[in-house]
Amino acid sequence: DTEVTQTPKHLVMGMTNKKSLKCEQHMGHRAMYWYKQKAKKPPELMFVYSYEKLSINESVPSRFSPECPNSSLLNLHLHALQPEDSALYLCASSHLQDQETQYFGPGTRLLVL
Amino acid sequence: QKEVEQDPGPLSVPEGAIVSLNCTYSNSAFQYFMWYRQYSRKGPELLMYTYSSGNKEDGRFTAQVDKSSKYISLFIRDSQPSDSATYLCAMSAPGANSKLTFGKGITLSVRP
């Protein structure tokens, strides 16, 4: 199983809503990542988890709150987002010793109204 | 100067053509070089991975790395309409917590 799954596929939310994005992998990877991708741009790293602990936070605003409940799951909690946060949110995973080969999920397309 | 520069697109070729996609970089610490393919409205898919300099071939795809020139290429032989996608180069340096640095991506269209 070389698949990273993400739910939901699409999400529309208002600026006062709270929602969560979910990511799951069963490849035994102990590094998991959140990226944000705007149209016609490359992915931008947001967070990295290593052994279920946050190891990199790329100065992301606190309205984005990551969580890694176990080695297979990664969540991104969203609260009080802005319209400019509308983007494709990608989850990825890799072996810790092999972080250059990351497997990406299909993404959640988020629209903030 | 950006760390990774990728040829701007878009690129349109007829079916069967040989396609050459290129990236240059400035960080000499980069040792790992990847090509990702991203179809519209999908996540990136790892296509090719090369460590240090040299060539790597996988079917119709060949990745080349020239560290002395800080230049990497992806060649696609006998291109097919199904190759139409955005191609992103990505690189990273060794070490814990190393991050991928992506090129901007180039959109390829292969015309039947």
Interface residues (C-beta under 8 A of the other chain):
Chain A: V4 Q6 K40 K41 P42 P43 L45 V48 S50 S55 I56 L88 L90 A92 L96 Q99 E100 T101 Q102 Y103 F104 G105 P106 G107 R109
Chain B: Y32 M34 Y36 R41 K42 G43 P44 E45 L46 Y49 L88 A90 S92 A96 N97 S98 K99 L100 F102 G103 K104 G105
